[in-house]
Amino acid sequence: MYSVMMKDPIIKANDTITLDLKANKIVYFIKFDVGNVVMVTGGRNMGRVGIIKNKEKQKGSFEIVHIQDALGHEFATHLGNVYSIGKGTKPWVSLPNGKGIKLSIIEEARKSTSMTRMPNTISERWCEHKMDFSEG
């Protein structure tokens, strides 16, 4: 990321620009607004993608951005960890595998065990290991 001095009053801090290096002109820009797609570039939510739900300014502290991912999970991070990548719900860049969705520990466990499901009830275990108790 680079800091660029702007004369254009429409483009503000934290907006994302696409710059034509040959012409040294801005091709287009994305406002850092509620409703736009962002990617988290730092912190424990790094790599997650979602839509800005709201921004919260705290006295004497960092500005917090609340984000919702494609699965509806909401999380928050510092403003400095967030980068606009699209207008509305459509990203202007290609996303990595998983589309920037991070599963919780429980969801990861469910996903991995669903592929190799073990019987979890006594009756299921009994049916798998039937024994013949008939006499004779």
Backbone as a printed PyTorch tensor [residue, N CA C, xyz], in Angstrom:
tensor([[[  0.8380,  -1.1750,   0.0000],
         [  0.0000,   0.0000,   0.0000],
         [  0.8840,   1.2400,   0.0000]],

        [[  0.4320,   2.2320,  -0.7070],
         [  1.1690,   3.4800,  -0.7950],
         [  0.2700,   4.6280,  -0.3950]],

        [[  0.8740,   5.6860,   0.0980],
         [  0.1440,   6.9220,   0.3570],
         [  0.3490,   7.8220,  -0.8450]],

        [[ -0.7370,   8.3910,  -1.3400],
         [ -0.6770,   9.2460,  -2.5190],
         [ -1.3370,  10.5710,  -2.1660]],

        [[ -0.6710,  11.6720,  -2.4720],
         [ -1.2550,  12.9920,  -2.2480],
         [ -2.3310,  13.2240,  -3.3090]],

        [[ -3.5260,  13.6160,  -2.8730],
         [ -4.6430,  13.7930,  -3.7930],
         [ -5.1280,  15.2350,  -3.7660]],

        [[ -5.3770,  15.7750,  -4.9390],
         [ -5.9830,  17.0960,  -5.0370],
         [ -7.4930,  16.9740,  -5.1610]],

        [[ -7.9650,  15.7870,  -5.5470],
         [ -9.3890,  15.5580,  -5.7570],
         [-10.1140,  15.4720,  -4.4080]],

        [[-11.0660,  16.3710,  -4.1340],
         [-11.7530,  16.3470,  -2.8330],
         [-12.7120,  15.1660,  -2.6710]],

        [[-13.0520,  14.4920,  -3.7530],
         [-13.9620,  13.3460,  -3.6800],
         [-13.2570,  12.1350,  -3.0720]],

        [[-11.9830,  11.9620,  -3.3820],
         [-11.2210,  10.8130,  -2.8950],
         [-10.6470,  11.1480,  -1.5240]],

        [[-10.9760,  10.3110,  -0.5470],
         [-10.5760,  10.5470,   0.8450],
         [ -9.6210,   9.4520,   1.3170]],

        [[ -9.1220,   9.6110,   2.5280],
         [ -8.2540,   8.6030,   3.1320],
         [ -9.0010,   7.2730,   3.2100]],

        [[ -8.2930,   6.1780,   2.9820],
         [ -8.7940,   4.7990,   3.0060],
         [ -9.5690,   4.3950,   1.7570]],

        [[ -9.8210,   5.3120,   0.8140],
         [-10.4050,   4.9130,  -0.4630],
         [ -9.3340,   4.1770,  -1.2620]],

        [[ -9.7650,   3.3130,  -2.1750],
         [ -8.8420,   2.5510,  -3.0110],
         [ -8.8700,   3.1300,  -4.4160]],

        [[ -7.6950,   3.3180,  -5.0000],
         [ -7.6270,   3.8560,  -6.3640],
         [ -6.9230,   2.8700,  -7.2870]],

        [[ -7.2620,   2.9740,  -8.5750],
         [ -6.5080,   2.2880,  -9.6160],
         [ -5.8330,   3.3830, -10.4210]],

        [[ -4.5210,   3.2800, -10.5080],
         [ -3.7250,   4.3320, -11.1180],
         [ -3.1230,   3.8500, -12.4300]],

        [[ -3.2860,   4.6320, -13.4990],
         [ -2.6130,   4.3590, -14.7680],
         [ -1.2080,   4.9410, -14.6430]],

        [[ -0.2140,   4.0620, -14.5530],
         [  1.1560,   4.5150, -14.3080],
         [  1.7460,   5.3030, -15.4750]],

        [[  1.3750,   4.9530, -16.7100],
         [  1.9090,   5.6720, -17.8730],
         [  1.3780,   7.1000, -17.9280]],

        [[  0.0640,   7.2360, -17.7540],
         [ -0.5580,   8.5600, -17.8300],
         [ -0.5380,   9.2860, -16.4860]],

        [[ -0.2060,   8.5660, -15.4160],
         [ -0.1920,   9.1130, -14.0650],
         [ -1.5530,   9.7100, -13.6930]],

        [[ -2.6090,   8.9720, -14.0450],
         [ -3.9770,   9.4170, -13.7700],
         [ -4.7470,   8.3080, -13.0610]],

        [[ -5.7300,   8.7160, -12.2850],
         [ -6.5980,   7.7610, -11.6060],
         [ -7.6320,   7.2490, -12.6040]],

        [[ -7.6830,   5.9210, -12.7570],
         [ -8.6380,   5.3060, -13.6760],
         [-10.0040,   5.2100, -12.9950]],

        [[-10.0370,   4.6630, -11.7920],
         [-11.2660,   4.6150, -10.9970],
         [-10.9070,   4.4870,  -9.5280]],

        [[-11.9010,   4.6490,  -8.6710],
         [-11.6420,   4.5330,  -7.2390],
         [-12.8420,   3.9030,  -6.5440]],

        [[-12.5880,   3.3420,  -5.3740],
         [-13.6240,   2.7150,  -4.5560],
         [-13.6660,   3.4550,  -3.2210]],

        [[-14.8330,   3.9760,  -2.8710],
         [-15.0000,   4.6650,  -1.5930],
         [-14.9710,   3.6420,  -0.4610]],

        [[-14.4030,   4.0280,   0.6600],
         [-14.4030,   3.1880,   1.8530],
         [-15.6890,   3.4930,   2.6110]],

        [[-16.8000,   2.9080,   2.1410],
         [-18.1230,   3.1980,   2.6860],
         [-18.8290,   1.9320,   3.1420]],

        [[-19.8370,   2.1190,   3.9680],
         [-20.7000,   1.0140,   4.3900],
         [-21.3520,   0.4160,   3.1450]],

        [[-21.3550,  -0.9200,   3.0600],
         [-21.9640,  -1.6080,   1.9260],
         [-20.9800,  -2.0680,   0.8740]],

        [[-19.7250,  -1.6240,   0.9520],
         [-18.7190,  -2.0420,  -0.0280],
         [-17.9310,  -3.2540,   0.4670]],

        [[-17.3810,  -4.0030,  -0.4870],
         [-16.6070,  -5.2120,  -0.1830],
         [-15.1990,  -4.8240,   0.2540]],

        [[-14.7270,  -5.4750,   1.3210],
         [-13.3800,  -5.2260,   1.8300],
         [-12.6680,  -6.5470,   2.1080]],

        [[-11.3430,  -6.4770,   2.1510],
         [-10.5260,  -7.6150,   2.5640],
         [ -9.7200,  -7.1830,   3.7760]],

        [[ -9.6100,  -8.0830,   4.7390],
         [ -8.8220,  -7.8000,   5.9360],
         [ -7.3770,  -8.1810,   5.6400]],

        [[ -6.4630,  -7.2230,   5.8160],
         [ -5.0570,  -7.4370,   5.4540],
         [ -4.1400,  -7.5770,   6.6560]],

        [[ -4.7050,  -7.5850,   7.8590],
         [ -3.8830,  -7.7420,   9.0550],
         [ -4.7170,  -8.1960,  10.2340]],

        [[ -4.0360,  -8.6050,  11.2990],
         [ -4.7340,  -9.0550,  12.4960],
         [ -5.1650, -10.5040,  12.3940]],

        [[ -5.9350, -10.9600,  13.3860],
         [ -6.3160, -12.3700,  13.4160],
         [ -7.3600, -12.7420,  12.3690]],

        [[ -8.0130, -11.7530,  11.7530],
         [ -8.9830, -12.0160,  10.6880],
         [ -8.3820, -11.8620,   9.2960]],

        [[ -7.0600, -11.8220,   9.2120],
         [ -6.3810, -11.6030,   7.9390],
         [ -6.8520, -12.6120,   6.8830]],

        [[ -7.1490, -12.0920,   5.6830],
         [ -7.5800, -12.9330,   4.5760],
         [ -9.0840, -13.0410,   4.4350]],

        [[ -9.8200, -12.5810,   5.4330],
         [-11.2780, -12.6490,   5.3540],
         [-11.8030, -11.5390,   4.4550]],

        [[-12.9160, -11.8290,   3.7820],
         [-13.5560, -10.8770,   2.8790],
         [-15.0000, -10.7090,   3.3210]],

        [[-15.4950,  -9.4880,   3.2630],
         [-16.8830,  -9.2480,   3.6330],
         [-17.3240,  -7.8480,   3.2640]],

        [[-18.5090,  -7.5090,   3.7180],
         [-19.1040,  -6.2100,   3.4150],
         [-19.1310,  -5.3730,   4.6950]],

        [[-18.7620,  -4.1080,   4.5710],
         [-18.7590,  -3.2070,   5.7270],
         [-20.1960,  -2.9820,   6.1880]],

        [[-20.4510,  -3.2920,   7.4550],
         [-21.7710,  -3.0590,   8.0440],
         [-21.8320,  -1.6990,   8.7240]],

        [[-20.7920,  -1.3470,   9.4510],
         [-20.7080,  -0.0040,  10.0310],
         [-19.2930,   0.2730,  10.5150]],

        [[-19.0230,   1.5610,  10.7280],
         [-17.7330,   2.0060,  11.2550],
         [-18.0050,   2.6720,  12.5960]],

        [[-17.1260,   2.4010,  13.5450],
         [-17.3310,   2.9010,  14.9020],
         [-16.0660,   3.6140,  15.3630]],

        [[-16.2040,   4.8860,  15.6700],
         [-15.0660,   5.6580,  16.1510],
         [-15.0990,   5.6660,  17.6680]],

        [[-14.0080,   5.2130,  18.2930],
         [-13.9420,   5.1700,  19.7460],
         [-13.0050,   6.2610,  20.2400]],

        [[-13.3980,   6.9260,  21.3180],
         [-12.5900,   8.0170,  21.8580],
         [-11.2220,   7.5220,  22.2870]],

        [[-10.1860,   8.1860,  21.8180],
         [ -8.8270,   7.8700,  22.2270],
         [ -8.3460,   6.4990,  21.8180]],

        [[ -9.0080,   5.8960,  20.8350],
         [ -8.6280,   4.5480,  20.4220],
         [ -8.7220,   4.4310,  18.9050]],

        [[ -8.5840,   3.2150,  18.4320],
         [ -8.6610,   2.9540,  17.0010],
         [-10.1030,   3.0210,  16.5180]],

        [[-10.2560,   3.2890,  15.2200],
         [-11.5790,   3.1960,  14.6160],
         [-11.8210,   1.7230,  14.2880]],

        [[-12.9990,   1.2200,  14.6380],
         [-13.3460,  -0.1840,  14.4470],
         [-14.3000,  -0.3060,  13.2650]],

        [[-14.0600,  -1.3160,  12.4110],
         [-14.9180,  -1.5820,  11.2640],
         [-15.6100,  -2.9200,  11.5050]],

        [[-16.9400,  -2.9410,  11.3980],
         [-17.7280,  -4.1650,  11.5510],
         [-18.0340,  -4.7040,  10.1590]],

        [[-17.7240,  -5.9880,   9.9510],
         [-17.8010,  -6.6070,   8.6270],
         [-18.6370,  -7.8770,   8.7140]],

        [[-19.3860,  -8.1750,   7.6350],
         [-20.1580,  -9.4170,   7.5560],
         [-19.7040, -10.1870,   6.3240]],

        [[-19.3430, -11.4810,   6.5130],
         [-18.8840, -12.2820,   5.3800],
         [-20.0620, -12.9110,   4.6410]],

        [[-19.7750, -13.6760,   3.5900],
         [-20.8090, -14.2600,   2.7370],
         [-21.6850, -15.2720,   3.4670]],

        [[-21.1860, -15.8650,   4.5560],
         [-21.9780, -16.8230,   5.3350],
         [-22.8190, -16.1420,   6.4100]],

        [[-22.6980, -14.8220,   6.5320],
         [-23.4620, -14.0820,   7.5240],
         [-22.7480, -13.8980,   8.8470]],

        [[-21.5160, -14.3990,   8.9570],
         [-20.7470, -14.2240,  10.1900],
         [-20.2570, -12.7850,  10.2730]],

        [[-20.3980, -12.1930,  11.4430],
         [-19.9380, -10.8190,  11.6400],
         [-18.6940, -10.8080,  12.5030]],

        [[-17.7800,  -9.9050,  12.1830],
         [-16.5520,  -9.7410,  12.9530],
         [-16.1290,  -8.2880,  12.8640]],

        [[-15.2040,  -7.8990,  13.7190],
         [-14.7460,  -6.5110,  13.7580],
         [-13.2270,  -6.4820,  13.7660]],

        [[-12.6670,  -5.4150,  13.2120],
         [-11.2180,  -5.2470,  13.1850],
         [-10.8900,  -3.7590,  13.1310]],

        [[ -9.6210,  -3.4450,  13.2950],
         [ -9.1670,  -2.0570,  13.2280],
         [ -9.2540,  -1.5510,  11.7890]],

        [[ -9.5280,  -0.2870,  11.6390],
         [ -9.6230,   0.3440,  10.3260],
         [ -8.3540,   0.1290,   9.5080]],

        [[ -7.1930,   0.1770,  10.1430],
         [ -5.9250,   0.0080,   9.4360],
         [ -5.7130,  -1.3780,   8.8600]],

        [[ -6.5310,  -2.3540,   9.2710],
         [ -6.4100,  -3.7230,   8.7720],
         [ -7.3190,  -4.0150,   7.5880]],

        [[ -8.0640,  -3.0050,   7.1150],
         [ -9.0940,  -3.2430,   6.1020],
         [ -8.7810,  -2.4720,   4.8220]],

        [[ -9.0640,  -3.1260,   3.6830],
         [ -8.7530,  -2.5710,   2.3700],
         [ -9.9510,  -2.7840,   1.4480]],

        [[-10.4640,  -1.7300,   0.8260],
         [-11.6080,  -1.8480,  -0.0890],
         [-11.2000,  -2.5760,  -1.3610]],

        [[-12.0090,  -3.5690,  -1.7580],
         [-11.6980,  -4.3130,  -2.9920],
         [-12.8580,  -4.3320,  -3.9790]],

        [[-13.9680,  -3.6490,  -3.6600],
         [-15.0750,  -3.6330,  -4.6070],
         [-16.2080,  -2.7370,  -4.1580]],

        [[-17.0400,  -2.3750,  -5.1310],
         [-18.2200,  -1.5630,  -4.8390],
         [-19.4130,  -2.4910,  -4.6580]],

        [[-20.2570,  -2.1640,  -3.6930],
         [-21.4130,  -3.0210,  -3.4260],
         [-20.9450,  -4.3850,  -2.9580]],

        [[-21.5830,  -5.4250,  -3.4590],
         [-21.2340,  -6.7810,  -3.0320],
         [-20.3100,  -7.4930,  -4.0050]],

        [[-19.8970,  -6.8140,  -5.0770],
         [-19.0640,  -7.4640,  -6.0930],
         [-17.6140,  -6.9960,  -5.9940]],

        [[-16.6900,  -7.9380,  -5.6920],
         [-15.2740,  -7.5510,  -5.6420],
         [-14.7290,  -7.2730,  -7.0410]],

        [[-13.8090,  -6.3390,  -7.1460],
         [-13.1780,  -5.9960,  -8.4170],
         [-11.8940,  -6.7730,  -8.6380]],

        [[-11.5780,  -7.6580,  -7.7310],
         [-10.3880,  -8.5020,  -7.8610],
         [-10.8170,  -9.9510,  -7.7080]],

        [[-10.0040, -10.8690,  -8.2280],
         [-10.3300, -12.2850,  -8.0420],
         [ -9.9370, -12.6950,  -6.6260]],

        [[-10.7920, -13.4900,  -6.0060],
         [-10.5760, -13.9100,  -4.6240],
         [ -9.9120, -15.2830,  -4.5770]],

        [[ -9.1730, -15.5670,  -3.5100],
         [ -8.5290, -16.8740,  -3.3770],
         [ -9.5640, -17.9700,  -3.1210]],

        [[ -9.1100, -19.2310,  -3.1310],
         [-10.0030, -20.3480,  -2.8170],
         [-10.6700, -20.1010,  -1.4790]],

        [[-11.9460, -20.4050,  -1.4020],
         [-12.6930, -20.1640,  -0.1670],
         [-13.3510, -18.8030,  -0.1490]],

        [[-13.0450, -17.9670,  -1.1110],
         [-13.6550, -16.6350,  -1.2570],
         [-13.5190, -15.7600,  -0.0160]],

        [[-12.4540, -15.9750,   0.7580],
         [-12.2070, -15.1400,   1.9250],
         [-13.0900, -15.4530,   3.1130]],

        [[-13.6690, -16.6590,   3.1300],
         [-14.5120, -17.0710,   4.2510],
         [-13.6760, -17.9180,   5.1920]],

        [[-13.6780, -17.5390,   6.4560],
         [-12.9330, -18.2810,   7.4690],
         [-13.9350, -18.9840,   8.3730]],

        [[-13.8350, -20.3110,   8.4460],
         [-14.7430, -21.0770,   9.2860],
         [-14.2710, -21.0460,  10.7360]],

        [[-15.2150, -21.1620,  11.6580],
         [-14.8550, -21.2400,  13.0730],
         [-14.2350, -22.6090,  13.3510]],

        [[-13.6560, -22.7770,  14.5140],
         [-13.0310, -24.0470,  14.8770],
         [-14.0590, -25.1720,  14.8450]],

        [[-15.2540, -24.9040,  15.3410],
         [-16.3120, -25.9180,  15.3600],
         [-16.7240, -26.2830,  13.9410]],

        [[-16.8870, -25.2690,  13.0610],
         [-17.2690, -25.5380,  11.6750],
         [-16.1840, -26.3200,  10.9460]],

        [[-14.9180, -25.9990,  11.2120],
         [-13.8080, -26.7550,  10.6160],
         [-13.8650, -28.2110,  11.0440]],

        [[-14.1180, -28.4510,  12.3360],
         [-14.1940, -29.8170,  12.8510],
         [-15.3570, -30.5690,  12.2200]],

        [[-16.5010, -29.9110,  12.1080],
         [-17.6650, -30.5520,  11.4760],
         [-17.3750, -30.8960,  10.0230]],

        [[-16.7210, -29.9840,   9.3280],
         [-16.4050, -30.2070,   7.9190],
         [-15.4650, -31.3970,   7.7570]],

        [[-14.4460, -31.4830,   8.5850],
         [-13.4830, -32.5790,   8.4520],
         [-14.0830, -33.9090,   8.9000]],

        [[-14.9500, -33.8990,   9.9180],
         [-15.5480, -35.1590,  10.3640],
         [-16.6990, -35.5980,   9.4790]],

        [[-17.3050, -34.6930,   8.7450],
         [-18.3990, -35.0930,   7.8590],
         [-17.8830, -35.9640,   6.7210]],

        [[-16.6230, -35.7980,   6.3780],
         [-16.0390, -36.6200,   5.3180],
         [-15.7190, -38.0300,   5.8120]],

        [[-15.3500, -38.1540,   7.0630],
         [-15.0400, -39.4590,   7.6450],
         [-15.9010, -39.6450,   8.8830]],

        [[-17.1900, -39.6950,   8.6750],
         [-18.1370, -39.7380,   9.7850],
         [-18.0410, -41.0620,  10.5270]],

        [[-17.9470, -40.9590,  11.8320],
         [-17.9260, -42.1270,  12.7040],
         [-19.3120, -42.2800,  13.3190]],

        [[-19.7180, -43.5030,  13.6410],
         [-21.0080, -43.6620,  14.3120],
         [-20.9680, -42.9680,  15.6680]],

        [[-22.0200, -42.2090,  15.9710],
         [-21.9830, -41.4220,  17.1980],
         [-23.0230, -41.8390,  18.2310]],

        [[-23.8250, -42.8280,  17.9380],
         [-24.7810, -43.3020,  18.9330],
         [-24.5530, -44.7800,  19.1900]],

        [[-25.0390, -45.2400,  20.3240],
         [-24.8700, -46.6530,  20.6800],
         [-25.5570, -47.5430,  19.6610]],

        [[-26.7600, -47.1480,  19.2240],
         [-27.4830, -47.9860,  18.2610],
         [-26.7370, -48.0770,  16.9340]],

        [[-26.1010, -46.9910,  16.4940],
         [-25.3220, -47.0440,  15.2540],
         [-24.1280, -47.9710,  15.4140]],

        [[-23.4660, -47.9000,  16.5570],
         [-22.3250, -48.7880,  16.7940],
         [-22.7800, -50.2440,  16.8690]],

        [[-23.9290, -50.4700,  17.5090],
         [-24.4490, -51.8250,  17.6550],
         [-24.7790, -52.4140,  16.2890]],

        [[-25.3900, -51.5970,  15.4170],
         [-25.7550, -52.0870,  14.0890],
         [-24.5220, -52.4340,  13.2670]],

        [[-23.4480, -51.7150,  13.4490],
         [-22.2310, -52.0080,  12.6980],
         [-21.5580, -53.2840,  13.1820]],

        [[-21.7130, -53.6010,  14.4540],
         [-21.0340, -54.7650,  15.0370],
         [-22.0500, -55.7610,  15.5750]],

        [[-22.9910, -56.1470,  14.7400],
         [-24.0290, -57.0910,  15.1640],
         [-23.3970, -58.4230,  15.5350]],

        [[-23.9360, -58.9680,  16.5560],
         [-23.4680, -60.2860,  16.9770],
         [-24.6560, -61.2330,  16.9550]],

        [[-24.4070, -62.4400,  16.6000],
         [-25.4630, -63.4420,  16.5480],
         [-25.4680, -64.2050,  17.8640]],

        [[-26.5370, -64.0150,  18.6530],
         [-26.6380, -64.6680,  19.9490],
         [-27.5510, -65.8970,  19.8990]],

        [[-27.9050, -66.3300,  18.7140],
         [-28.7970, -67.4960,  18.6250],
         [-28.0630, -68.7550,  19.0580]],

        [[-28.8010, -69.6240,  19.6630],
         [-28.1950, -70.8650,  20.1430],
         [-28.1520, -71.8680,  19.0150]],

        [[-27.1220, -72.6230,  19.0600],
         [-27.0540, -73.8060,  18.2630],
         [-26.6830, -73.7010,  16.9080]]])
